[in-house]
Amino acid sequence: MAARHRVTAPSAPQDVAELLVAWYRRGHRDLPWRASPDPYRIWISEIMLQQTRAQAVIPYYRRFLERFPTVEALAAAGEDEVLTLWSGLGYYSRARNLLRAARQIAAAGAFPRSYAALGGLPGIGDYTAAAIASIAFGEARAVVDGNVLRVVARVRNDSADIAGGRTRERFRAVAQGWLDGADPGAFNQALMELGATVCLPRNPLCLVCPLASCCHARQQGTAAQLPVKLRKTEPVALEEVLLVVRRRGSILLRRRGAELRRMAGFWDLPSPEDLPAARPGRTLGAFRHTITHHHYTYTVKKAVAPRGISKGTDTLRWFSAAECLEIPLSTTARKGLKVAGVTLDR
């Protein structure tokens, strides 16, 4: 029989909102996307921040907006150009969906101004739609992601399984009840900031938390055990080999096709299967790379190119290190080239 979860009586919504927004306004991280209420810039940042740390996003965000300062500029771009600027940020379906959505917005002639309308765009789910709608347009819609679920679980001292749909909907209702209707954008940013900087998954900083006085998990000493997530996908360990083939200062890369949809169109280091006639040499090193629950270990080997590709083909082509900055280059290629001592700096 499943254990019954514990719930402590809720804190007054106005207490949570007032404490949280006051804390946020006293000081928070100086992030570039917080400098403008422009829905386009907020949208770009929210998509980039999905499953990616803020500090890693900053340089990509700045380069992206320098090249595509408006939704119309992005809509007019080609996919390769967008993927090149996204190269290294990972989860490349985000970039493709950005481009699709930009073209829809440009065709409509205006940026969607509501949670419902935003949710109809490619790549925009409940969280992103709520973030844009509240920050850019003042719509009273609470954001709910992993950080927010963690804060709710601890403030309420609720040990229900956050992987369950009913729990997530209940926690969403709690966050919506806390929401400061006068400034929902500030409240949502404060809630996200709290989860990212104070109410951490491990070793939460309870002593400096603005919600310490109304956090029931802190009062009960259970913060470290929350939230509870019972359904966990078992990790899968995989091993792969990448080949570094050089010729006259150039590096041989292979363009991925539809066989790996999420990486279609990206250039990567070839594998032995891609170059069966290549002669592998010494091992240059190894690196690890994780995609969701798949944990890869890549061994990087030096190799000699087979005959017949000296001029390159549609899927195999020679690039200088400088040219690698101008193409959609996979994250694994970047890591493999770093292992091989090839520096790629923008």
Secondary structure, 3 states (H helix, E strand, C coil): CCCCCCCCCCCCHHHHHHHHHHHHHHCCCCCHHHHCCCHHHHHHHHHHCCCCCHHHHHHHHHHHHHHCCCHHHHHCCCHHHHHHHHCCCCCCHHHHHHHHHHHHHHHHCCCCCCHHHHCCCCCCCHHHHHHHHHHHHCCCCCCCCHHHHHHHHHHHCCCCECCCHHHHHHHHHHHHHHCCCCCHHHHHHHHHHHHHHCCCCCCCCHHHCCCHHHCHHHHHCCHHHCCECCCCCCCEEEEEEEEEEEECCEEEEEECCCCCHHHCCCEECCCCCCCCCCEEEEEEEEEEEEECCEEEEEEEEEEECCCCCCCCCCCEEEECCCHHHHCCECHHHHHHHHHCCCCCCC
